[in-house]
Amino acid sequence: MKTVKKFTDSFSANVAKGMLESNGIKAAILGEHIPLVTGVLNTDLLSIELVVNDEDYSEASRLLAADSRAE
């Protein structure tokens, strides 16, 4: 698994995950619930990582880059 992008909020991470999955790329989010477990409120100290299989990394990076240009 490779980290394809890091986020500071779980909403954005989940939107990106949904976009990848709608394009046939399996993705997972790591660190999404750490603030709830640790009680940390400052999410700047944490990162939420969107990970994909190694073989999907290039395509996932391309899709996320194209999606960010559309915003």
C-alpha positions as CSV (number, residue, x, y, z in Angstrom):
1,M,0.0,0.0,0.0
2,K,1.1,3.5,-0.8
3,T,-0.1,6.9,0.5
4,V,-1.5,8.7,-2.5
5,K,-2.5,11.8,-0.6
6,K,-2.7,13.3,2.9
7,F,-5.6,15.3,4.3
8,T,-6.3,17.3,7.4
9,D,-10.1,16.4,7.4
10,S,-11.9,13.1,7.0
11,F,-14.6,14.6,4.7
12,S,-12.1,15.5,2.0
13,A,-10.4,12.2,2.4
14,N,-13.7,10.3,1.9
15,V,-14.7,12.4,-1.1
16,A,-11.3,11.5,-2.7
17,K,-11.7,7.9,-1.8
18,G,-15.2,7.8,-3.3
19,M,-13.9,9.3,-6.6
20,L,-11.1,6.7,-6.8
21,E,-13.4,3.8,-6.1
22,S,-15.9,5.1,-8.7
23,N,-13.0,4.8,-11.1
24,G,-12.2,1.2,-10.1
25,I,-9.4,1.8,-7.7
26,K,-9.7,0.3,-4.2
27,A,-8.6,2.8,-1.5
28,A,-8.5,3.0,2.3
29,I,-8.3,5.8,4.8
30,L,-5.8,5.6,7.6
31,G,-5.8,7.8,10.7
32,E,-9.4,9.0,10.3
33,H,-10.5,8.3,13.8
34,I,-7.3,9.1,15.7
35,P,-8.6,12.5,17.0
36,L,-11.6,10.6,18.5
37,V,-9.4,8.0,20.2
38,T,-6.7,10.3,21.5
39,G,-8.9,13.3,22.3
40,V,-6.7,15.5,20.1
41,L,-8.7,18.4,18.7
42,N,-5.9,20.1,16.7
43,T,-6.0,18.0,13.5
44,D,-3.0,20.0,12.2
45,L,-0.9,17.7,14.3
46,L,-2.4,14.6,12.6
47,S,-2.6,13.5,9.0
48,I,-5.3,11.4,7.4
49,E,-3.8,9.3,4.7
50,L,-5.5,7.9,1.6
51,V,-3.8,4.7,0.5
52,V,-4.0,2.6,-2.6
53,N,-2.4,-0.7,-3.8
54,D,1.1,-0.1,-5.2
55,E,0.0,-1.0,-8.7
56,D,-2.8,1.6,-8.6
57,Y,-0.6,4.5,-7.3
58,S,0.2,6.1,-10.7
59,E,-3.4,6.1,-11.9
60,A,-4.8,7.3,-8.5
61,S,-2.3,10.1,-8.5
62,R,-3.3,11.1,-12.0
63,L,-7.0,11.0,-11.1
64,L,-6.5,13.1,-7.9
65,A,-4.4,15.7,-9.8
66,A,-7.1,16.0,-12.5
67,D,-9.8,16.3,-9.9
68,S,-8.0,19.0,-8.0
69,R,-7.6,21.1,-11.2
70,A,-11.4,20.9,-11.7
71,E,-12.1,22.5,-8.4
